[in-house]
């Protein structure tokens, strides 16, 4: 990206362009005491701290492991500020590597100051930065809930730390542009394939209509303000939550059904056409290996998912599109703080 001065409220943005040389110095991990504070600032659960301190010690003592770590750290640092580039990180990066436990988490801890600097250069409020990068801690908690240690999908977090995805209240919004072979998916956008892909983070409260309205309203203000060169006029999503069969099992005014009603159908030729039963099981129960009869039935959603499968049915990931209307100026100020209101980090 071209050089920017942090005090510009609406700096120019050139998607995918080179970043300034001052951002290309290899980030460093903090010392042990400072590392604890850095982990806290990324919402990393306390039970992860001692293991990550041990991983930090292994890096200091093992030159080969440190070289392995620094090579990937350089790759990810150079990707900060880019859009639509390959993640450059395997889903299970460092898993199975001798001494590699915890390295994926430490990678993002080292990247965090660079990600925050990139946000500041764009004028993005620190509150948005904090909630976006806190997905590191949330993903660690989700991995533990699913019975595994470390990050379950390190690749996912590259979107957050390079500035491609932002959390605005209840929803996450990923900047996307479909071109070339993705042309069929460009119908998700109204302007040359630009569209915001929605994601629904865990542990953020009910998916209530009011919470979704607030998140969408913030997105309508946020992206024109901080990415004025990217004309987002629609959102899209691909999720099991849009499987229309859910309407046969859930109350008409449930949060999920009301969420579905926001979207018109959107097809993606590259999505699997067959059933994806493990998808809802993973997100609702965590463990996809347990027999259906042993799964909890405490909520109406849990009962719906299990009963449908036990009856011989299947669940599918479906796509949806939602146009973005313009927010009137009178409410814009309340939705996204100005640069002057953003605390420095």
C-alpha positions as CSV (number, residue, x, y, z in Angstrom):
1,X,0.0,0.0,0.0
2,X,1.2,3.6,-0.5
3,X,2.5,5.3,2.6
4,X,-0.1,6.8,4.9
5,X,0.0,9.1,7.8
6,X,-2.1,7.8,10.8
7,X,-3.8,11.1,11.3
8,X,-5.7,11.1,8.0
9,X,-9.3,10.2,8.6
10,X,-9.9,8.8,5.2
11,X,-6.6,7.7,3.8
12,X,-6.4,6.4,0.2
13,X,-6.7,2.7,-0.1
14,X,-5.4,0.6,-3.0
15,X,-6.4,-3.1,-2.6
16,X,-3.6,-5.6,-3.1
17,X,-0.9,-3.0,-3.6
18,X,2.5,-3.1,-2.0
19,X,2.9,-2.0,1.6
20,X,5.4,0.6,2.7
21,X,8.9,-0.6,3.6
22,X,8.5,0.5,7.2
23,X,6.0,-2.3,7.7
24,X,8.3,-5.0,6.4
25,X,10.6,-5.4,9.3
26,X,10.1,-8.8,10.8
27,X,7.9,-8.5,13.9
28,X,9.2,-9.8,17.2
29,X,7.6,-11.8,20.0
30,X,7.5,-10.0,23.4
31,X,9.5,-11.3,26.4
32,X,7.7,-13.6,28.8
33,X,6.2,-11.0,31.0
34,X,5.1,-8.8,28.2
35,X,3.9,-11.9,26.4
36,X,1.3,-12.6,29.1
37,X,0.0,-9.1,28.6
38,X,-0.1,-9.5,24.9
39,X,-2.1,-12.7,25.2
40,X,-4.5,-11.0,27.5
41,X,-5.0,-8.3,25.0
42,X,-6.0,-10.9,22.4
43,X,-8.5,-12.6,24.7
44,X,-6.4,-15.8,25.0
45,X,-7.9,-18.0,27.8
46,X,-5.8,-18.1,30.9
47,X,-5.4,-21.9,30.8
48,X,-3.5,-21.5,27.5
49,X,-0.8,-19.1,28.9
50,X,1.6,-21.5,30.5
51,X,1.7,-23.7,27.4
52,X,2.4,-20.7,25.2
53,X,5.2,-19.5,27.5
54,X,6.7,-22.9,27.2
55,X,6.4,-22.7,23.4
56,X,8.1,-19.3,23.5
57,X,11.0,-20.9,25.4
58,X,11.3,-23.7,22.8
59,X,11.6,-21.1,20.1
60,X,14.4,-19.3,21.9
61,X,16.4,-22.6,22.4
62,X,15.9,-24.3,19.1
63,X,17.4,-22.5,16.1
64,X,15.7,-24.7,13.5
65,X,12.3,-24.2,15.1
66,X,12.9,-20.5,15.2
67,X,13.9,-20.4,11.5
68,X,10.7,-22.3,10.7
69,X,8.7,-19.9,12.7
70,X,10.3,-16.7,11.3
71,X,9.9,-17.8,7.7
72,X,6.1,-18.1,8.2
73,X,6.0,-14.9,10.2
74,X,7.7,-13.0,7.4
75,X,5.2,-14.4,4.9
76,X,2.3,-13.3,7.0
77,X,3.8,-9.9,7.8
78,X,4.2,-9.2,4.1
79,X,0.5,-10.1,3.6
80,X,-0.8,-7.5,6.0
81,X,-2.8,-4.9,4.0
82,X,-3.4,-7.2,1.0
83,X,-6.8,-8.4,-0.2
84,X,-7.8,-11.7,-1.8
85,X,-4.3,-13.2,-1.7
86,X,-3.7,-16.9,-0.8
87,X,-3.7,-17.4,2.9
88,X,-0.1,-18.7,2.8
89,X,-0.8,-20.8,5.9
90,X,-2.0,-24.4,6.2
91,X,-5.1,-25.0,8.3
92,X,-3.0,-27.1,10.7
93,X,0.3,-25.2,10.3
94,X,3.0,-26.4,12.8
95,X,0.8,-29.3,14.0
96,X,2.9,-32.4,14.1
97,X,6.1,-30.4,13.9
98,X,8.6,-31.3,16.7
99,X,8.1,-28.6,19.3
100,X,5.4,-27.0,17.2
101,X,2.6,-26.9,19.7
102,X,1.5,-23.3,20.3
103,X,3.5,-21.9,17.4
104,X,0.4,-20.9,15.4
105,X,-0.9,-18.9,18.3
106,X,2.5,-17.2,18.8
107,X,2.6,-16.4,15.1
108,X,-0.5,-14.2,15.5
109,X,0.7,-12.7,18.8
110,X,3.8,-11.5,16.9
111,X,1.6,-10.2,14.1
112,X,-0.8,-8.3,16.3
113,X,1.3,-5.0,16.6
114,X,1.6,-4.9,12.8
115,X,-2.1,-5.5,12.4
116,X,-2.9,-2.8,14.8
117,X,-0.6,-0.4,13.1
118,X,-2.3,-1.1,9.8
119,X,-5.7,-0.4,11.3
120,X,-4.4,2.8,12.8
121,X,-3.0,3.9,9.4
122,X,-6.5,3.5,8.0
123,X,-8.0,5.4,10.9
124,X,-10.0,2.3,12.1
125,X,-11.3,2.7,15.7
126,X,-9.4,0.7,18.3
127,X,-12.7,-0.8,19.5
128,X,-13.1,-2.5,16.1
129,X,-9.5,-3.6,16.1
130,X,-9.8,-5.1,19.5
131,X,-12.9,-7.1,18.9
132,X,-11.6,-8.3,15.5
133,X,-8.2,-9.6,16.8
134,X,-9.9,-11.1,19.9
135,X,-11.0,-13.9,17.6
136,X,-7.7,-15.5,18.4
137,X,-8.8,-16.2,22.0
138,X,-12.2,-17.2,20.8
139,X,-10.8,-19.8,18.4
140,X,-8.6,-21.3,21.1
141,X,-11.6,-21.6,23.4
142,X,-13.6,-23.2,20.6
143,X,-10.8,-25.7,19.9
144,X,-10.8,-26.8,23.5
145,X,-14.6,-27.2,23.4
146,X,-14.1,-29.5,20.4
147,X,-11.6,-31.6,22.3
148,X,-8.3,-30.5,20.7
149,X,-5.5,-28.2,21.8
150,X,-4.2,-25.2,20.0
151,X,-5.8,-23.5,17.0
152,X,-8.2,-25.7,15.0
153,X,-7.8,-23.6,11.9
154,X,-4.9,-21.2,11.8
155,X,-5.6,-20.3,8.2
156,X,-8.9,-18.6,9.2
157,X,-7.1,-16.0,11.4
158,X,-5.0,-14.8,8.5
159,X,-8.1,-12.9,7.4
160,X,-8.2,-10.9,10.6
161,X,-4.6,-10.1,11.0
162,X,-4.0,-8.9,7.4
163,X,-7.1,-6.6,7.5
164,X,-9.4,-8.6,5.3
165,X,-12.0,-9.3,7.9
166,X,-13.6,-7.1,10.7
167,X,-15.9,-7.8,13.5
168,X,-18.7,-5.2,13.9
169,X,-20.8,-6.2,16.8
170,X,-22.6,-9.6,16.3
171,X,-21.3,-10.3,12.8
172,X,-18.0,-10.5,11.0
173,X,-17.6,-9.0,7.5
174,X,-15.0,-10.2,5.0
175,X,-13.9,-8.0,2.2
176,X,-14.2,-10.0,-1.1
177,X,-14.1,-9.3,-4.8
178,X,-15.0,-12.1,-7.3
179,X,-13.4,-12.0,-10.7
180,X,-12.4,-14.3,-13.5
181,X,-13.2,-17.9,-12.8
182,X,-15.3,-16.7,-9.9
183,X,-17.6,-14.8,-12.2
184,X,-20.8,-16.7,-11.3
185,X,-20.2,-15.7,-7.6
186,X,-19.9,-12.1,-8.7
187,X,-23.7,-11.9,-8.7
188,X,-23.3,-11.6,-4.9
189,X,-22.2,-8.0,-5.6
190,X,-23.7,-5.1,-7.4
191,X,-20.5,-3.4,-8.4
192,X,-17.9,-5.4,-10.3
193,X,-18.1,-8.4,-8.0
194,X,-17.5,-6.5,-4.7
195,X,-19.4,-8.1,-1.8
196,X,-19.0,-8.5,2.0
197,X,-19.1,-12.1,3.1
198,X,-20.8,-12.6,6.4
199,X,-19.5,-14.8,9.2
200,X,-21.2,-15.6,12.5
201,X,-18.7,-15.9,15.4
202,X,-19.2,-18.2,18.4
203,X,-19.7,-16.9,21.9
204,X,-21.1,-13.5,20.9
205,X,-24.7,-13.9,22.2
206,X,-27.9,-14.6,20.4
207,X,-28.3,-14.1,16.7
208,X,-31.1,-11.7,17.4
209,X,-32.7,-9.5,14.8
210,X,-31.7,-6.3,16.7
211,X,-28.1,-7.4,17.0
212,X,-27.9,-8.3,13.3
213,X,-29.5,-4.9,12.4
214,X,-26.9,-3.1,14.4
215,X,-24.0,-5.0,12.9
216,X,-25.3,-4.5,9.3
217,X,-25.9,-0.8,10.0
218,X,-22.3,-0.5,11.2
219,X,-21.0,-2.2,8.1
220,X,-23.0,0.2,5.9
221,X,-21.0,3.1,7.5
222,X,-17.7,1.4,8.2
223,X,-16.7,0.2,4.7
224,X,-17.4,3.3,2.7
225,X,-15.6,5.3,5.4
226,X,-12.4,3.2,5.7
227,X,-12.4,1.5,2.2
228,X,-13.9,4.1,-0.1
229,X,-12.4,2.5,-3.2
230,X,-14.3,-0.7,-2.6
231,X,-18.0,-0.3,-3.5
232,X,-19.8,-2.8,-1.4
233,X,-23.5,-2.8,-2.1
234,X,-24.4,-6.3,-0.8
235,X,-23.5,-9.0,1.7
236,X,-23.5,-12.7,1.1
237,X,-23.2,-15.8,3.2
238,X,-22.8,-19.6,2.8
239,X,-24.0,-21.5,5.9
240,X,-26.0,-24.4,7.2
241,X,-28.1,-21.7,8.9
242,X,-29.7,-20.9,5.6
243,X,-30.9,-24.5,5.0
244,X,-34.6,-24.0,4.4
245,X,-35.4,-27.3,6.0
246,X,-34.8,-25.6,9.4
247,X,-38.2,-23.9,9.0
248,X,-39.8,-27.3,9.3
249,X,-38.3,-27.8,12.8
250,X,-37.9,-24.4,14.4
251,X,-40.5,-21.8,15.4
252,X,-41.3,-19.2,12.7
253,X,-40.1,-16.4,14.9
254,X,-36.9,-18.0,16.1
255,X,-33.7,-16.1,15.5
256,X,-32.4,-18.5,12.9
257,X,-35.6,-18.4,10.8
258,X,-35.7,-14.6,11.0
259,X,-32.1,-14.5,10.0
260,X,-32.8,-16.7,6.9
261,X,-35.6,-14.3,5.8
262,X,-33.1,-11.5,5.2
263,X,-31.5,-13.3,2.3
264,X,-32.4,-14.2,-1.3
265,X,-30.9,-17.5,-2.6
266,X,-27.4,-17.3,-4.0
267,X,-25.8,-20.2,-5.8
268,X,-22.1,-21.0,-5.9
269,X,-21.1,-23.6,-8.5
270,X,-17.9,-24.4,-6.5
271,X,-19.8,-25.4,-3.3
272,X,-20.5,-29.1,-2.7
273,X,-23.9,-30.1,-4.0
274,X,-24.3,-33.0,-1.6
275,X,-25.3,-33.0,2.1
276,X,-22.9,-31.6,4.7
277,X,-24.3,-33.1,7.9
278,X,-21.0,-32.6,9.8
279,X,-21.2,-28.9,9.3
280,X,-24.1,-28.1,11.8
281,X,-22.9,-30.9,14.1
282,X,-19.5,-29.3,14.4
283,X,-20.8,-25.8,15.2
284,X,-23.6,-26.9,17.5
285,X,-22.1,-29.9,19.3
286,X,-18.4,-29.6,18.7
287,X,-17.8,-33.4,18.4
288,X,-18.9,-34.9,15.0
289,X,-17.9,-38.4,16.0
290,X,-20.4,-39.0,18.8
291,X,-23.4,-41.2,18.0
292,X,-26.5,-39.2,17.4
293,X,-28.3,-40.8,20.4
294,X,-25.6,-39.5,22.8
295,X,-25.8,-35.9,21.7
296,X,-27.5,-33.4,24.1
297,X,-31.1,-32.3,23.4
298,X,-31.2,-29.2,25.6
299,X,-32.3,-26.7,23.0
300,X,-34.8,-26.7,20.2
301,X,-31.9,-26.4,17.6
302,X,-30.1,-29.4,19.1
303,X,-33.3,-31.5,18.9
304,X,-34.0,-30.3,15.4
305,X,-30.6,-31.2,14.1
306,X,-30.5,-34.7,15.6
307,X,-34.2,-35.6,15.0
308,X,-33.9,-34.7,11.3
309,X,-30.7,-36.9,10.9
310,X,-32.2,-39.8,12.8
311,X,-35.2,-39.7,10.5
312,X,-32.9,-40.2,7.5
313,X,-32.7,-36.5,6.5
314,X,-29.6,-34.5,5.7
315,X,-28.4,-30.9,6.2
316,X,-27.0,-28.6,3.5
317,X,-24.9,-25.5,3.3
318,X,-26.9,-22.8,1.4
319,X,-26.0,-19.4,0.1
320,X,-27.8,-16.1,0.5
321,X,-27.5,-12.5,-0.7
322,X,-28.5,-9.3,1.1
323,X,-28.5,-5.8,-0.5
324,X,-27.0,-3.1,1.6
325,X,-29.1,0.0,1.9
326,X,-27.5,3.4,2.6
327,X,-27.5,4.6,6.2
328,X,-28.8,8.1,6.7
329,X,-26.2,10.7,7.9
330,X,-28.1,11.4,11.1
331,X,-27.4,7.9,12.5
332,X,-23.9,7.5,11.0
333,X,-22.0,9.1,13.8
334,X,-23.6,6.8,16.4
335,X,-22.6,3.7,14.5
336,X,-18.9,4.1,13.9
337,X,-16.7,6.4,16.0
338,X,-14.6,9.0,14.3
339,X,-10.9,8.7,14.1
340,X,-10.6,11.3,16.9
341,X,-12.6,9.1,19.2
342,X,-10.5,6.0,18.5
343,X,-8.0,5.4,21.4
344,X,-4.5,4.7,20.3
345,X,-2.9,1.3,20.7
